[in-house]
């Protein structure tokens, strides 16, 4: 790849109305809910398995 063809771009300003920004933020919060549910399930399963392993170790 030739580095001579690379252009650098800098974003200076984003023009967005307040209502559009609020709608965007609400959509982002709604989209994060399933991700949080999935992370809670993974965490619960992980700590459940680790708890079982630790309780099995302590019974020796």
matplotlib code that plots the C-alpha trace (Angstrom):
import matplotlib.pyplot as plt

x = [0.0, 1.3, 1.2, 1.1, -2.6, -3.7, -5.8, -6.2, -9.7, -10.5, -14.1, -14.5, -18.3, -21.4, -24.6, -27.5, -30.7, -31.5, -34.5, -32.5, -29.8, -32.4, -33.9, -30.5, -29.6, -33.0, -32.3, -28.8, -30.2, -32.9, -30.2, -28.0, -30.7, -30.4, -26.6, -26.9, -29.2, -26.8, -23.9, -25.9, -26.7, -23.0, -22.0, -24.6, -23.5, -19.8, -20.2, -22.6, -20.0, -17.2, -19.3, -19.9, -16.2, -15.2, -17.8, -16.6, -13.0, -13.8, -15.5, -12.2]
y = [0.0, 3.4, 6.0, 8.9, 8.4, 8.7, 11.8, 12.8, 14.1, 16.1, 16.6, 20.1, 20.4, 18.3, 20.2, 18.4, 19.8, 19.2, 17.0, 14.8, 14.5, 13.5, 10.9, 9.5, 9.2, 7.5, 5.0, 4.3, 3.6, 1.3, -0.5, -1.1, -2.9, -6.3, -6.0, -5.5, -8.4, -10.7, -9.5, -10.2, -13.7, -14.4, -13.0, -15.0, -18.2, -17.5, -16.8, -19.8, -22.1, -20.6, -20.8, -24.5, -25.1, -23.2, -25.0, -28.4, -27.4, -26.3, -29.6, -31.6]
z = [0.0, -1.0, 1.8, -0.8, -1.5, 2.2, 3.0, 6.6, 7.6, 10.7, 11.8, 13.3, 13.9, 13.7, 13.1, 14.5, 16.0, 19.7, 18.9, 16.5, 19.2, 21.8, 19.4, 18.7, 22.4, 23.1, 20.3, 21.7, 25.2, 23.8, 21.7, 24.8, 26.8, 25.0, 25.3, 29.0, 29.3, 27.5, 29.7, 32.8, 31.6, 30.8, 34.2, 36.1, 34.3, 34.9, 38.6, 39.0, 37.5, 39.5, 42.7, 42.0, 41.4, 44.6, 46.7, 45.4, 46.2, 49.8, 50.6, 50.6]

ax = plt.figure().add_subplot(projection="3d")
ax.plot(x, y, z, "-o")
ax.set_aspect("equal")
plt.show()
